[in-house]
């Protein structure tokens, strides 16, 4: 699932499941952008059917960590210096 507009533009959710049923659930197994490390479920039901075109109503429930916010809070130079000091103490 690719988000093309709005605040999630460019982010994706990886959806896994059977496409042949008229209603059911799909698993959310990861994502990109805002949805990195996402988990959840998508409930769906067939809304309309026109020839080979299937229109489904989706109910998306996802848990995710806004990765950009997490990384912006980490002080990488301090983290690297701490790891180097820890490594030198172990040797």
C-alpha positions in Angstrom: 0.0 0.0 0.0 1.6 3.3 -1.1 0.6 6.7 0.2 0.7 9.3 -2.5 -0.7 12.4 -0.8 -0.8 14.1 2.5 1.5 13.8 5.5 2.4 10.1 4.8 3.3 10.8 1.1 6.0 8.3 -0.1 5.5 5.9 2.9 4.3 2.4 2.4 2.7 -0.5 4.3 3.6 -4.1 3.4 0.3 -6.0 3.3 0.3 -9.9 3.2 -2.7 -12.1 2.5 -5.1 -13.8 0.1 -6.6 -11.5 -2.6 -9.3 -13.9 -3.8 -11.8 -13.6 -1.0 -14.7 -11.2 -0.8 -14.0 -10.4 2.9 -11.3 -11.1 5.4 -8.1 -9.8 6.9 -4.6 -9.1 5.7 -1.5 -8.8 7.9 0.6 -5.6 8.0 4.3 -6.8 8.1 6.4 -3.7 8.0 6.6 -0.6 5.9 8.8 2.3 4.9 9.0 6.0 5.7 6.6 7.0 8.5 5.6 3.3 8.8 9.0 1.7 9.4 8.5 -1.3 11.7 4.7 -1.2 11.3 2.6 -4.1 12.5 -1.2 -4.5 12.3 -4.1 -5.8 10.4 -6.3 -4.7 7.5 -9.9 -5.8 7.5 -11.5 -5.7 4.1 -14.8 -6.5 2.3 -15.8 -6.3 -1.3 -17.6 -3.1 -2.0 -18.2 -3.4 -5.7 -17.3 -5.6 -8.6 -17.2 -4.5 -12.2 -15.7 -7.1 -14.6 -12.1 -7.6 -13.5 -12.1 -4.5 -11.3 -12.7 -5.2 -7.6 -13.4 -2.3 -5.2 -12.8 -3.1 -1.5 -13.5 -1.2 1.6 -10.4 -1.2 3.9 -10.2 -0.8 7.6 -6.5 -0.3 8.5 -5.2 -0.7 12.1 -1.4 -0.2 12.3 1.1 0.3 15.1 4.3 2.0 14.1 7.3 4.0 15.4 7.8 7.3 13.7 11.5 6.4 12.9 12.6 9.9 12.0 11.6 11.2 15.4 13.4 8.4 17.2 16.7 9.0 15.2 16.5 12.7 15.7 16.6 12.2 19.5 19.7 10.0 19.5 23.1 11.8 20.0 25.1 9.7 17.6 28.6 11.2 18.4 28.0 10.5 22.1 26.8 7.0 21.3 29.8 6.2 19.2 32.3 7.6 21.8 30.6 5.5 24.5 30.8 2.3 22.3 34.5 3.0 21.6 35.3 3.5 25.3 33.4 0.4 26.2 35.3 -1.6 23.5 38.7 -0.3 24.7 37.9 -1.2 28.3 37.0 -4.8 27.3 40.3 -5.4 25.5 
